[in-house]
Amino acid sequence: MYFLFTEFGYRSVDFAGKEPWVSERSKGEVNLEAQNNLTTALFEEFWKEDWFAGGFLWKWFVNYNEVGGVENNMFTPQNKPVEDIIRGYYLYYDEN
């Protein structure tokens, strides 16, 4: 049996791992480190598991150059440091 996470991702705000589904737009100052740490933990805990089939990043936009960025406190990893973390895990597991 395999499990596919239909969506995964964290906001770049303090306490992003507590009730990570909360998406109030006004909530919190930008905390890129929180998003980095939580995303790294997800990859470290699940990616190597035989039962884990992968998942879909929340939230990825088609207008790449117009979204995210280091001042954005929402879910998207685009144009934030966490994007490099995600890319690194995909490259690592693709090679191994």
Backbone as CSV, one residue per row, in Angstrom:
resi,resn,N_x,N_y,N_z,CA_x,CA_y,CA_z,C_x,C_y,C_z
1,MET,0.850,-1.173,0.000,0.000,0.000,0.000,0.896,1.236,0.000
2,TYR,0.513,2.203,-0.810,1.250,3.455,-0.909,0.356,4.615,-0.511
3,PHE,0.999,5.666,-0.007,0.276,6.871,0.373,0.831,8.041,-0.415
4,LEU,-0.072,8.797,-1.012,0.271,9.996,-1.745,-0.305,11.181,-0.985
5,PHE,0.542,12.118,-0.624,0.056,13.329,0.036,-0.545,14.218,-1.048
6,THR,-1.832,14.429,-0.978,-2.493,15.211,-2.019,-2.073,16.672,-1.974
7,GLU,-1.559,17.103,-0.867,-0.917,18.409,-0.792,-0.040,18.459,0.442
8,PHE,1.090,19.138,0.307,1.937,19.398,1.462,2.610,20.741,1.289
9,GLY,2.841,21.386,2.387,3.493,22.684,2.376,3.188,23.425,3.659
10,TYR,4.000,24.424,3.915,3.866,25.200,5.145,4.003,26.672,4.818
11,ARG,3.293,27.477,5.584,3.449,28.927,5.449,4.803,29.342,6.002
12,SER,5.258,30.475,5.592,6.512,31.016,6.113,6.194,32.037,7.206
13,VAL,5.711,31.495,8.342,5.368,32.300,9.516,5.766,31.531,10.769
14,ASP,5.848,32.235,11.894,6.085,31.569,13.175,4.995,30.533,13.426
15,PHE,5.356,29.439,14.038,4.434,28.373,14.426,3.668,27.787,13.245
16,ALA,4.300,27.742,12.081,3.658,27.236,10.867,3.304,25.756,10.977
17,GLY,3.952,25.029,11.864,3.656,23.610,12.042,2.460,23.354,12.934
18,LYS,1.995,24.383,13.636,0.812,24.250,14.484,-0.387,24.635,13.647
19,GLU,-1.286,23.695,13.443,-2.451,23.914,12.584,-2.010,24.443,11.222
20,PRO,-1.196,23.652,10.507,-0.634,24.146,9.243,-1.672,24.429,8.161
21,TRP,-2.879,24.021,8.347,-3.941,24.277,7.370,-4.503,25.685,7.480
22,VAL,-4.186,26.414,8.546,-4.694,27.763,8.740,-4.079,28.674,7.681
23,SER,-4.923,29.400,6.985,-4.422,30.201,5.863,-4.857,31.660,5.913
24,GLU,-5.119,32.162,7.088,-5.519,33.563,7.212,-4.423,34.456,6.631
25,ARG,-4.785,35.255,5.682,-3.789,36.057,4.963,-3.079,37.063,5.857
26,SER,-3.692,37.526,6.902,-3.083,38.552,7.737,-2.226,37.969,8.855
27,LYS,-2.219,36.659,8.987,-1.559,36.027,10.131,-0.046,36.007,9.976
28,GLY,0.630,36.718,10.837,2.040,36.524,11.052,3.028,37.248,10.167
29,GLU,4.149,37.528,10.807,5.299,38.086,10.109,5.994,36.969,9.343
30,VAL,6.731,37.334,8.332,7.453,36.355,7.525,8.525,35.670,8.369
31,ASN,8.528,34.323,8.319,9.562,33.526,8.972,9.960,32.417,7.992
32,LEU,10.945,32.709,7.161,11.391,31.758,6.143,12.051,30.536,6.760
33,GLU,12.695,30.708,7.899,13.358,29.590,8.567,12.344,28.538,9.026
34,ALA,11.195,28.972,9.507,10.156,28.020,9.928,9.720,27.172,8.741
35,GLN,9.487,27.790,7.604,9.093,27.057,6.404,10.210,26.104,5.976
36,ASN,11.450,26.551,6.040,12.590,25.693,5.704,12.657,24.478,6.615
37,ASN,12.553,24.711,7.924,12.678,23.625,8.898,11.567,22.588,8.754
38,LEU,10.349,23.045,8.587,9.221,22.120,8.470,9.281,21.316,7.180
39,THR,9.661,21.956,6.101,9.767,21.242,4.825,10.892,20.219,4.881
40,THR,12.016,20.587,5.471,13.127,19.647,5.635,12.693,18.458,6.473
41,ALA,11.979,18.703,7.547,11.501,17.614,8.409,10.580,16.671,7.635
42,LEU,9.715,17.219,6.808,8.827,16.379,6.011,9.642,15.452,5.101
43,PHE,10.594,16.010,4.400,11.414,15.184,3.519,12.219,14.150,4.299
44,GLU,12.797,14.552,5.410,13.619,13.633,6.203,12.793,12.490,6.795
45,GLU,11.565,12.771,7.160,10.733,11.754,7.811,10.011,10.836,6.837
46,PHE,9.566,11.348,5.713,8.702,10.553,4.836,9.327,10.111,3.526
47,TRP,10.209,10.898,2.968,10.648,10.653,1.598,11.313,9.298,1.398
48,LYS,11.975,8.786,2.409,12.674,7.501,2.274,11.796,6.293,2.604
49,GLU,10.601,6.519,3.064,9.714,5.424,3.443,9.201,4.689,2.203
50,ASP,9.196,3.378,2.265,8.732,2.572,1.128,7.269,2.841,0.773
51,TRP,6.469,3.178,1.768,5.038,3.379,1.546,4.695,4.765,1.010
52,PHE,5.669,5.668,1.028,5.405,7.054,0.633,5.529,7.204,-0.873
53,ALA,4.442,7.569,-1.533,4.418,7.694,-2.991,4.724,9.110,-3.466
54,GLY,4.904,10.047,-2.543,5.194,11.428,-2.920,4.037,12.330,-2.595
55,GLY,4.012,13.481,-3.241,2.950,14.432,-2.952,2.998,15.630,-3.865
56,PHE,2.037,16.495,-3.671,1.900,17.708,-4.463,2.148,18.921,-3.573
57,LEU,3.038,19.793,-4.014,3.346,21.005,-3.258,2.157,21.955,-3.249
58,TRP,1.900,22.519,-2.072,0.872,23.541,-1.956,1.577,24.825,-1.567
59,LYS,1.556,25.770,-2.235,0.758,26.094,-3.376,1.716,26.545,-4.468
60,TRP,1.605,25.971,-5.649,2.480,26.295,-6.771,1.672,27.018,-7.841
61,PHE,2.184,28.158,-8.264,1.477,29.002,-9.222,2.148,28.951,-10.596
62,VAL,1.373,29.150,-11.637,1.917,29.140,-12.991,2.656,30.437,-13.326
63,ASN,2.277,31.513,-12.694,2.920,32.809,-12.955,4.131,32.974,-12.026
64,TYR,5.117,32.121,-12.229,6.267,31.958,-11.329,6.904,33.279,-10.911
65,ASN,7.193,34.155,-11.838,7.925,35.388,-11.527,7.101,36.412,-10.755
66,GLU,5.824,36.161,-10.578,4.948,37.124,-9.926,4.503,36.694,-8.533
67,VAL,4.971,35.570,-8.043,4.461,35.058,-6.762,5.609,34.786,-5.790
68,GLY,5.214,34.595,-4.529,6.167,34.227,-3.496,7.133,35.351,-3.184
69,GLY,8.377,34.950,-2.926,9.409,35.908,-2.563,9.616,35.974,-1.070
70,VAL,10.719,36.569,-0.673,11.122,36.571,0.732,10.253,37.441,1.625
71,GLU,9.372,38.238,1.071,8.442,39.041,1.864,7.064,38.399,1.947
72,ASN,6.881,37.245,1.341,5.593,36.568,1.269,5.465,35.582,2.422
73,ASN,4.393,35.679,3.201,4.213,34.786,4.355,3.245,33.639,4.086
74,MET,2.900,33.428,2.820,1.922,32.399,2.487,2.594,31.059,2.188
75,PHE,1.831,30.101,1.719,2.282,28.729,1.540,3.304,28.527,0.424
76,THR,3.209,29.291,-0.638,4.036,28.995,-1.790,5.531,28.959,-1.442
77,PRO,6.249,27.970,-1.964,7.701,27.931,-1.802,8.422,28.722,-2.893
78,GLN,7.672,29.240,-3.829,8.281,29.876,-4.998,9.018,31.159,-4.637
79,ASN,10.232,31.244,-5.173,11.092,32.413,-4.975,11.437,32.647,-3.506
80,LYS,11.476,31.565,-2.746,11.881,31.594,-1.342,13.013,30.587,-1.144
81,PRO,13.778,30.683,-0.060,14.858,29.722,0.183,14.397,28.263,0.207
82,VAL,13.185,28.003,0.649,12.681,26.629,0.726,12.605,25.974,-0.648
83,GLU,12.485,26.760,-1.690,12.454,26.194,-3.036,13.752,25.444,-3.339
84,ASP,14.879,25.985,-2.884,16.159,25.299,-3.076,16.228,24.001,-2.270
85,ILE,15.636,23.994,-1.090,15.591,22.777,-0.266,14.792,21.702,-0.999
86,ILE,13.642,22.062,-1.501,12.787,21.113,-2.238,13.527,20.594,-3.465
87,ARG,14.113,21.491,-4.218,14.849,21.098,-5.421,15.972,20.124,-5.056
88,GLY,16.669,20.395,-3.976,17.761,19.537,-3.543,17.306,18.125,-3.210
89,TYR,16.186,17.994,-2.536,15.676,16.656,-2.217,15.235,15.910,-3.467
90,TYR,14.574,16.596,-4.382,14.172,15.928,-5.617,15.389,15.486,-6.417
91,LEU,16.403,16.310,-6.493,17.617,15.937,-7.215,18.318,14.764,-6.547
92,TYR,18.411,14.806,-5.210,19.083,13.747,-4.471,18.388,12.400,-4.693
93,TYR,17.078,12.403,-4.516,16.352,11.131,-4.636,16.227,10.663,-6.072
94,ASP,16.307,11.600,-7.007,16.300,11.213,-8.421,17.606,10.516,-8.789
95,GLU,18.699,10.932,-8.158,20.010,10.347,-8.446,20.254,9.051,-7.700
96,ASN,19.528,8.794,-6.618,19.788,7.610,-5.785,18.720,6.594,-5.903
